[in-house]
Amino acid sequence: MKNDLILGQCAPEAVGLSSHQVEACLRALDATENELHGIVMERHGRIFCETYLAPYSGQMPHTNHSLGKSYTCTGFGLACAQGLLSEEERFTDVFAEEFERYGIVPDEKMKRLKMRHLMSMSVGMARMPEMDERWLERFLREPIVHEPGEQFLYNSVGSCLLGAAVEKRSGEPLDVYMRKRLFDRIGIAPQEHVWRKFNGVYVAEPGTSATTRANLRLGMFYAAYGFADGQQLISRSWMEQAMTKQVETSSTPGTDDSAMGYGWQLWMCKQPGMVRFDGGQGQLCLIWPRQDMVVAVHQAGRYPHGVPKVMELLESLMASAAQEPLSPDDAACESLRQYERSRCVPPAPAALLPEDADSWEGDYFVTDGIFQPWIEVAPVQEDFYHLFYAPHRNAQVRFLRLTRQGGDLVLTLDGIAELRASLNGMWTPRKTASVLEDLPDYAATARFLDRRTLRISLRWLNSWCCPEITLTRLGQGRLGILVQKDMLADGRELFTHAATAVRIR
């Protein structure tokens, strides 16, 4: 794009890093208990490392989770620069119509709540209001027990309200507003960022998906303190406040990186002056303005130990950068490039077909239970992503067809979605219809565990969600269906759906 912040690519040595160091870092990252789906590193505007774990790719938007909060907050900063909003404005003034609509009289603490407190997650509530179809009303009704600005408490509903405030004052959907005022000016193309609707407004979490490069560009915009396309799009003072500790988080449960403080919808890092956008399961963008360096990561990161290990490795690499270019090392750079290209998910075991494999083929109707193979997020043991499903699609599958076509097992769901699972164990990227219409990318493999049991391993490539669908013959034309999803948190049980289907032809 014309105004792309990314100026090109270069060898690590050109920006003060050793290719040996960068390759060693990548190998160490791949040796953790995480899957690093996309990694992009830049300094001085040039990318010195970019790699994707096939079948994931740089063209696929990937779930951001709470990293999306930083997009929303940036939209708020743009509205401040335009004079539509102010971080010092009172929340009750911005949402006066909503208080009146719901017949709610704000108390004195609510009247002292400012928009800056939403950005720093220091609202003063004792808990985050429930995030459901009534999320806005629930926030207005939730008591504020501490003085706003004094105590940190993670509050995703407050993040959603930042986006709602921009929509109210601008009169435009948040994605349209940011497309015109930012995305087109820093190089984020329309297909690189997906923003899903939630109850009529666009929200921060987990409503955004983006390419890893898109997240890198947003980080680069912060590293430049809001300057892009020859203009100061957001005031430098606003950007400096955003990247400065606004509230103490030392008592926050978690790792050291959770205790360094919180700015405006981003976290402080252990390295002084480094900040990060941060989303669930390790969607990261590390920003170090003093070093003029940004690293963006999409991953399937495991908690509590896997994601902090990734941050530790990346922060260490960034801290090793010299101020001047290093001598070229063509052999080391080529070794790095070969490793970048070689990264892939290992093939699954190839299927050995039983003699009666053809007898599995047919149409089945789900008679009881839940069959739901889609992308899901279950932070509190219930699916959160259902709030973003296409309203005209039934998420619970009622009809399935099993067929075999060449080297693929084909699972057709409700006559709409077609999942082709490779029997040779290869993860081939494909697209299908789903309840998340703008996130169609997947890969799947299938194998028979025995004559009665068939397992389909599914990867939704726009996320880290990897359901395993186990089909079991129960006799008399009945089929048991078990869907299990690993939520990537140690000690948490697999998120499970079970159903029974009967063969109808």
C-alpha positions as CSV (number, residue, x, y, z in Angstrom):
1,M,0.0,0.0,0.0
2,K,1.1,3.6,-0.6
3,N,1.5,4.6,3.0
4,D,2.7,1.3,4.4
5,L,4.9,1.8,7.5
6,I,6.9,-1.3,6.5
7,L,9.7,0.0,4.3
8,G,11.1,-3.4,3.2
9,Q,13.1,-6.4,4.4
10,C,16.7,-6.8,5.4
11,A,19.1,-9.2,7.0
12,P,19.2,-8.9,10.9
13,E,22.8,-7.7,10.7
14,A,21.6,-4.5,8.9
15,V,19.7,-3.5,12.0
16,G,22.2,-4.6,14.6
17,L,21.2,-8.2,15.3
18,S,23.0,-11.4,14.5
19,S,21.3,-13.9,12.2
20,H,22.7,-16.6,14.5
21,Q,20.9,-15.0,17.4
22,V,17.6,-14.6,15.6
23,E,17.6,-18.3,14.4
24,A,18.6,-19.5,17.9
25,C,15.6,-17.4,19.3
26,L,13.2,-19.0,16.8
27,R,14.4,-22.5,17.6
28,A,14.0,-21.8,21.3
29,L,10.5,-20.5,20.7
30,D,9.6,-23.6,18.8
31,A,11.0,-25.7,21.6
32,T,8.5,-24.2,24.1
33,E,5.1,-25.8,24.7
34,N,3.5,-23.3,22.4
35,E,2.7,-23.2,18.7
36,L,4.1,-20.0,17.2
37,H,1.8,-19.4,14.2
38,G,3.2,-16.1,13.0
39,I,6.2,-14.0,14.0
40,V,7.2,-10.7,12.4
41,M,10.2,-8.6,13.7
42,E,11.1,-5.2,12.5
43,R,13.6,-2.4,13.3
44,H,13.9,1.0,11.7
45,G,10.9,0.1,9.5
46,R,12.5,-3.0,7.9
47,I,11.5,-6.5,8.6
48,F,14.5,-8.7,9.6
49,C,12.5,-11.9,10.5
50,E,9.1,-13.2,9.3
51,T,7.9,-16.7,9.6
52,Y,4.7,-18.7,9.7
53,L,4.0,-22.2,10.9
54,A,2.4,-23.9,7.8
55,P,-0.5,-24.4,7.2
56,Y,-0.9,-21.0,9.0
57,S,0.1,-18.1,6.7
58,G,0.7,-14.4,6.7
59,Q,-2.4,-13.8,4.6
60,M,-4.8,-15.2,7.1
61,P,-6.3,-12.9,9.8
62,H,-5.7,-14.6,13.2
63,T,-7.6,-14.2,16.4
64,N,-6.3,-11.3,18.5
65,H,-8.4,-11.7,21.6
66,S,-7.5,-8.8,24.0
67,L,-4.8,-7.5,21.7
68,G,-7.9,-6.0,20.0
69,K,-8.3,-3.7,23.0
70,S,-5.4,-1.7,21.7
71,Y,-7.1,-1.2,18.3
72,T,-10.2,0.1,20.1
73,C,-8.1,2.4,22.4
74,T,-6.3,3.7,19.3
75,G,-9.7,4.6,17.8
76,F,-10.4,6.5,21.0
77,G,-7.1,8.4,20.7
78,L,-8.0,9.3,17.1
79,A,-11.3,10.7,18.3
80,C,-9.5,12.7,21.0
81,A,-7.2,14.2,18.3
82,Q,-10.3,15.1,16.3
83,G,-11.9,16.8,19.3
84,L,-14.8,14.4,19.5
85,L,-13.8,12.9,22.9
86,S,-11.4,13.5,25.7
87,E,-9.7,11.2,28.2
88,E,-10.8,13.6,30.9
89,E,-14.4,13.5,29.9
90,R,-16.9,12.0,32.4
91,F,-18.3,8.7,31.6
92,T,-21.8,9.8,32.6
93,D,-21.7,12.6,30.1
94,V,-20.6,10.4,27.2
95,F,-23.3,7.8,28.0
96,A,-26.0,10.2,29.4
97,E,-28.6,8.8,26.9
98,E,-28.0,5.2,27.9
99,F,-28.4,6.0,31.7
100,E,-31.7,7.7,30.8
101,R,-32.8,4.8,28.5
102,Y,-32.3,2.2,31.2
103,G,-33.7,4.4,34.0
104,I,-30.4,4.3,36.0
105,V,-29.4,7.2,38.3
106,P,-25.6,7.2,38.6
107,D,-24.2,7.5,42.1
108,E,-21.3,9.9,43.1
109,K,-18.5,7.5,42.3
110,M,-20.0,6.7,38.9
111,K,-20.2,10.5,38.3
112,R,-16.5,10.8,39.0
113,L,-15.6,8.0,36.5
114,K,-13.6,9.4,33.6
115,M,-12.9,7.8,30.2
116,R,-9.2,7.6,31.2
117,H,-10.2,5.2,33.9
118,L,-11.8,2.8,31.3
119,M,-8.5,3.0,29.3
120,S,-6.4,2.1,32.4
121,M,-8.8,-0.5,33.7
122,S,-9.1,1.4,37.0
123,V,-12.9,1.8,37.0
124,G,-13.2,0.8,40.6
125,M,-15.6,-2.0,40.3
126,A,-15.2,-5.1,42.5
127,R,-15.8,-7.4,39.4
128,M,-16.1,-7.2,35.7
129,P,-19.8,-7.0,34.7
130,E,-21.1,-10.0,32.8
131,M,-20.3,-9.9,29.1
132,D,-23.5,-10.9,27.3
133,E,-26.1,-9.4,25.1
134,R,-26.9,-6.8,27.8
135,W,-23.2,-5.9,28.5
136,L,-23.7,-2.1,28.2
137,E,-26.6,-2.0,30.7
138,R,-24.8,-4.3,33.0
139,F,-21.8,-2.0,33.2
140,L,-24.1,1.0,33.9
141,R,-25.7,-0.9,36.8
142,E,-22.5,-2.4,38.3
143,P,-21.6,-0.6,41.6
144,I,-18.2,1.2,41.8
145,V,-16.8,0.4,45.2
146,H,-13.3,2.0,44.9
147,E,-12.5,5.5,43.9
148,P,-11.9,5.5,40.1
149,G,-8.2,5.5,39.2
150,E,-7.0,3.9,42.3
151,Q,-7.1,0.1,41.7
152,F,-6.6,-2.1,38.7
153,L,-9.2,-4.7,37.7
154,Y,-9.3,-6.2,34.3
155,N,-12.5,-5.1,32.7
156,S,-13.2,-6.0,29.1
157,V,-16.7,-4.5,29.1
158,G,-15.0,-1.1,29.8
159,S,-12.9,-1.7,26.7
160,C,-16.0,-2.3,24.6
161,L,-17.4,1.0,25.8
162,L,-14.4,2.9,24.5
163,G,-15.4,1.7,21.0
164,A,-19.1,2.5,21.7
165,A,-18.0,6.1,22.7
166,V,-16.2,6.6,19.4
167,E,-19.2,5.3,17.4
168,K,-21.6,7.6,19.4
169,R,-19.5,10.8,18.8
170,S,-18.3,10.1,15.3
171,G,-21.6,8.7,13.9
172,E,-19.7,5.9,12.1
173,P,-19.0,2.2,12.8
174,L,-15.6,1.9,14.5
175,D,-14.1,-0.1,11.6
176,V,-15.1,2.5,9.1
177,Y,-13.9,5.3,11.3
178,M,-10.5,3.7,11.8
179,R,-10.2,2.6,8.1
180,K,-10.3,6.3,7.0
181,R,-8.3,7.8,9.7
182,L,-5.6,5.3,10.4
183,F,-5.6,1.9,8.6
184,D,-5.3,3.4,5.1
185,R,-2.5,5.7,6.4
186,I,-0.3,3.0,7.9
187,G,-0.8,0.2,5.4
188,I,-3.4,-2.1,7.0
189,A,-5.5,-3.4,4.0
190,P,-9.2,-4.2,4.4
191,Q,-8.6,-8.0,4.1
192,E,-5.9,-7.8,6.9
193,H,-8.3,-6.8,9.7
194,V,-11.7,-8.3,10.6
195,W,-13.9,-6.6,13.2
196,R,-17.0,-8.5,14.2
197,K,-20.2,-6.9,15.5
198,F,-21.4,-7.6,19.0
199,N,-24.9,-6.3,20.0
200,G,-24.8,-3.6,17.4
201,V,-21.4,-2.1,18.1
202,Y,-17.8,-3.1,17.3
203,V,-15.8,-4.1,20.3
204,A,-12.3,-4.8,21.5
205,E,-12.3,-8.4,22.7
206,P,-12.4,-10.8,21.1
207,G,-13.9,-9.1,18.2
208,T,-10.8,-8.5,16.1
209,S,-8.8,-10.8,13.9
210,A,-5.8,-9.5,12.0
211,T,-2.7,-10.6,10.1
212,T,0.5,-10.6,12.1
213,R,1.8,-7.8,9.9
214,A,-1.3,-5.7,10.6
215,N,-0.6,-5.9,14.4
216,L,3.1,-5.1,13.7
217,R,2.0,-1.9,11.8
218,L,-0.2,-0.8,14.8
219,G,2.8,-1.4,17.0
220,M,5.0,0.6,14.7
221,F,2.5,3.5,14.9
222,Y,2.9,3.5,18.7
223,A,6.7,3.3,18.4
224,A,6.5,6.5,16.3
225,Y,4.3,8.1,19.0
226,G,1.3,8.5,16.6
227,F,3.2,10.0,13.6
228,A,2.4,8.5,10.2
229,D,1.8,9.5,6.6
230,G,3.6,12.8,7.2
231,Q,1.3,13.8,10.1
232,Q,0.8,13.6,13.8
233,L,-2.4,11.6,13.7
234,I,-2.7,11.3,17.5
235,S,-1.0,13.8,19.8
236,R,2.4,12.7,21.0
237,S,1.4,13.5,24.6
238,W,-1.6,11.1,24.3
239,M,0.6,8.4,22.9
240,E,3.2,8.9,25.7
241,Q,0.5,8.7,28.3
242,A,-0.8,5.5,26.7
243,M,2.6,3.9,27.0
244,T,3.3,5.1,30.5
245,K,2.2,3.2,33.6
246,Q,-1.2,4.6,34.7
247,V,-2.0,2.1,37.4
248,E,-0.2,-0.3,39.6
249,T,-0.7,-4.1,38.8
250,S,1.8,-5.6,41.3
251,S,-1.0,-7.5,43.1
252,T,-2.4,-8.9,39.8
253,P,-2.2,-12.7,39.8
254,G,0.1,-14.1,37.2
255,T,3.7,-13.8,36.1
256,D,6.2,-10.9,36.5
257,D,5.1,-9.4,33.2
258,S,1.6,-8.9,34.7
259,A,3.0,-7.0,37.6
260,M,4.8,-4.2,35.8
261,G,1.8,-1.9,35.4
262,Y,-0.8,-1.0,32.9
263,G,-1.1,2.0,30.5
264,W,-4.0,2.6,28.3
265,Q,-5.2,-0.8,27.1
266,L,-1.6,-2.1,27.0
267,W,0.9,-3.6,29.5
268,M,4.3,-2.5,30.7
269,C,7.1,-5.0,30.2
270,K,10.1,-5.9,32.4
271,Q,12.5,-4.1,30.0
272,P,12.2,-0.4,30.9
273,G,10.4,1.5,28.2
274,M,9.1,-1.6,26.4
275,V,5.3,-2.0,26.3
276,R,3.0,-4.7,24.8
277,F,-0.4,-5.3,23.3
278,D,-1.4,-8.6,24.8
279,G,-4.3,-11.0,24.0
280,G,-5.3,-14.4,25.3
281,Q,-3.2,-17.5,24.4
282,G,-0.3,-15.2,23.7
283,Q,-1.3,-12.8,20.9
284,L,1.5,-10.3,21.4
285,C,3.0,-7.1,20.0
286,L,6.2,-6.0,21.9
287,I,7.0,-2.3,21.3
288,W,10.2,-0.6,22.3
289,P,10.3,3.0,21.0
290,R,13.8,3.7,22.3
291,Q,15.2,0.8,20.2
292,D,12.8,1.6,17.3
293,M,11.9,-2.1,17.3
294,V,8.6,-4.0,17.2
295,V,7.8,-7.7,17.3
296,A,4.4,-9.2,16.6
297,V,3.3,-12.8,17.4
298,H,0.3,-14.9,16.9
299,Q,0.3,-18.2,18.7
300,A,-1.4,-21.0,20.5
301,G,0.3,-20.2,23.8
302,R,-0.2,-22.3,27.0
303,Y,-0.8,-20.8,30.4
304,P,0.6,-20.2,32.9
305,H,4.2,-21.0,31.8
306,G,4.3,-21.1,28.0
307,V,3.4,-17.5,27.1
308,P,5.8,-15.9,29.7
309,K,8.6,-18.0,28.2
310,V,7.9,-16.6,24.8
311,M,8.0,-13.0,26.2
312,E,11.2,-13.8,28.0
313,L,12.9,-15.1,24.8
314,L,11.7,-12.2,22.7
315,E,12.6,-9.5,25.2
316,S,16.1,-10.9,25.5
317,L,16.6,-10.9,21.8
318,M,15.4,-7.3,21.5
319,A,17.7,-6.2,24.3
320,S,20.7,-7.7,22.5
321,A,20.3,-5.3,19.5
322,A,23.4,-3.1,18.8
323,Q,22.9,0.5,17.9
324,E,24.9,0.2,14.7
325,P,24.7,-2.4,11.9
326,L,26.8,-5.6,12.2
327,S,29.1,-7.0,9.5
328,P,27.1,-9.0,6.9
329,D,27.0,-12.8,7.4
330,D,25.4,-14.2,4.3
331,A,25.8,-17.9,5.4
332,A,24.1,-17.2,8.8
333,C,21.3,-15.2,7.1
334,E,20.6,-18.0,4.6
335,S,20.5,-20.5,7.4
336,L,17.9,-18.3,9.2
337,R,15.8,-17.9,6.0
338,Q,15.8,-21.7,5.4
339,Y,14.6,-22.2,9.0
340,E,11.9,-19.6,8.6
341,R,10.6,-21.4,5.4
342,S,10.8,-24.9,7.0
343,R,8.6,-24.3,9.9
344,C,5.4,-26.4,9.8
345,V,3.0,-28.4,11.8
346,P,4.2,-32.1,11.7
347,P,2.1,-34.4,9.6
348,A,-0.5,-36.4,11.4
349,P,-0.4,-40.2,11.2
350,A,-1.7,-41.4,7.9
351,A,-5.0,-43.4,8.0
352,L,-5.0,-47.1,7.5
353,L,-8.5,-47.8,6.1
354,P,-10.4,-50.7,7.6
355,E,-11.9,-53.2,5.2
356,D,-15.4,-51.8,5.8
357,A,-14.4,-48.1,5.5
358,D,-17.1,-47.6,2.9
359,S,-19.8,-48.6,5.3
360,W,-19.2,-45.4,7.3
361,E,-20.5,-43.3,4.4
362,G,-24.0,-41.9,4.7
363,D,-26.3,-39.3,6.1
364,Y,-26.8,-38.9,9.9
365,F,-29.2,-36.8,11.9
366,V,-28.3,-35.6,15.4
367,T,-30.9,-36.8,17.8
368,D,-29.6,-35.5,21.1
369,G,-26.7,-33.6,22.7
370,I,-24.5,-30.8,21.1
371,F,-22.4,-31.1,18.0
372,Q,-20.5,-27.8,17.6
373,P,-17.1,-28.0,16.0
374,W,-16.5,-24.2,15.5
375,I,-13.9,-21.8,16.9
376,E,-14.7,-21.4,20.6
377,V,-13.2,-19.6,23.5
378,A,-14.1,-20.7,27.0
379,P,-12.4,-18.5,29.6
380,V,-15.0,-19.3,32.3
381,Q,-16.1,-22.8,31.1
382,E,-18.6,-21.5,28.7
383,D,-18.2,-20.6,25.1
384,F,-17.7,-16.9,24.6
385,Y,-17.4,-16.8,20.8
386,H,-21.1,-17.6,20.4
387,L,-21.7,-13.8,20.8
388,F,-20.1,-13.3,17.4
389,Y,-21.6,-16.1,15.5
390,A,-23.6,-15.2,12.3
391,P,-27.2,-14.8,13.6
392,H,-28.7,-16.7,10.6
393,R,-26.6,-19.8,11.2
394,N,-27.5,-22.4,13.7
395,A,-24.2,-23.2,15.6
396,Q,-25.5,-26.6,16.7
397,V,-25.1,-29.0,13.8
398,R,-28.2,-31.2,13.2
399,F,-27.3,-33.1,10.0
400,L,-24.0,-34.5,8.8
401,R,-22.9,-36.5,5.8
402,L,-19.8,-38.7,5.6
403,T,-18.3,-39.5,2.3
404,R,-14.8,-40.4,1.0
405,Q,-13.4,-38.6,-2.1
406,G,-10.0,-39.7,-3.3
407,G,-7.6,-39.1,-0.4
408,D,-10.0,-37.1,1.7
409,L,-12.7,-37.9,4.1
410,V,-15.5,-35.3,3.6
411,L,-17.7,-34.2,6.5
412,T,-20.6,-32.0,5.3
413,L,-22.4,-30.1,8.1
414,D,-26.1,-29.1,7.6
415,G,-25.5,-29.1,3.9
416,I,-23.5,-25.9,4.2
417,A,-20.0,-26.4,5.6
418,E,-17.8,-28.9,4.0
419,L,-14.7,-30.1,5.9
420,R,-12.2,-32.1,3.9
421,A,-9.9,-34.1,6.1
422,S,-6.8,-35.5,4.5
423,L,-6.3,-39.3,5.1
424,N,-2.6,-39.0,4.3
425,G,-1.9,-36.9,7.4
426,M,-1.0,-33.7,5.5
427,W,-2.4,-30.3,6.8
428,T,-3.7,-28.8,3.6
429,P,-5.2,-25.3,4.0
430,R,-8.7,-24.9,2.8
431,K,-11.8,-22.7,3.2
432,T,-15.3,-23.5,4.3
433,A,-18.5,-21.8,5.4
434,S,-18.9,-21.6,9.2
435,V,-20.8,-19.7,11.8
436,L,-18.0,-17.1,11.7
437,E,-18.4,-16.2,8.0
438,D,-15.3,-14.0,7.7
439,L,-13.0,-16.6,9.2
440,P,-13.2,-19.5,6.7
441,D,-9.7,-21.0,6.8
442,Y,-9.1,-24.5,8.2
443,A,-7.0,-27.7,7.7
444,A,-8.0,-31.2,8.8
445,T,-6.8,-34.8,8.9
446,A,-8.6,-38.0,9.6
447,R,-7.7,-41.5,10.7
448,F,-9.4,-44.6,12.0
449,L,-8.3,-45.5,15.5
450,D,-10.0,-48.9,15.0
451,R,-13.0,-50.3,13.0
452,R,-15.5,-48.6,15.3
453,T,-13.7,-45.3,15.9
454,L,-12.9,-42.4,13.5
455,R,-11.1,-39.3,14.6
456,I,-11.0,-36.0,12.7
457,S,-8.4,-33.5,13.8
458,L,-9.4,-30.0,12.8
459,R,-7.4,-26.7,12.8
460,W,-9.3,-23.4,12.5
461,L,-6.4,-21.5,10.9
462,N,-7.8,-18.1,11.8
463,S,-7.3,-19.0,15.5
464,W,-5.5,-21.4,17.8
465,C,-8.6,-23.5,18.2
466,C,-8.0,-27.2,17.2
467,P,-11.1,-29.4,17.9
468,E,-10.8,-33.2,17.7
469,I,-14.0,-34.9,16.5
470,T,-14.3,-38.5,17.5
471,L,-17.0,-40.5,15.8
472,T,-17.9,-43.9,17.4
473,R,-20.2,-46.6,16.0
474,L,-22.7,-47.5,18.7
475,G,-24.7,-50.1,16.7
476,Q,-28.1,-50.1,15.1
477,G,-27.1,-47.2,12.9
478,R,-26.2,-44.9,15.8
479,L,-23.1,-42.7,15.9
480,G,-21.5,-41.2,19.0
481,I,-20.0,-37.8,18.5
482,L,-17.4,-36.3,20.9
483,V,-15.9,-32.8,20.2
484,Q,-13.0,-31.9,22.5
485,K,-11.1,-28.6,22.5
486,D,-8.0,-27.8,24.4
487,M,-8.2,-24.3,26.0
488,L,-4.4,-24.2,26.5
489,A,-4.5,-23.7,30.2
490,D,-2.8,-26.2,32.5
491,G,-5.2,-27.8,34.9
492,R,-8.3,-26.9,32.8
493,E,-10.3,-29.7,31.4
494,L,-10.9,-30.0,27.7
495,F,-14.0,-28.1,26.5
496,T,-16.3,-30.9,25.5
497,H,-19.5,-31.3,23.5
498,A,-21.2,-34.7,23.1
499,A,-24.0,-35.8,20.8
500,T,-25.6,-38.9,19.3
501,A,-26.7,-39.2,15.7
502,V,-28.7,-41.8,13.8
503,R,-28.2,-42.9,10.2
504,I,-31.1,-41.9,8.0
505,R,-29.7,-43.2,4.7
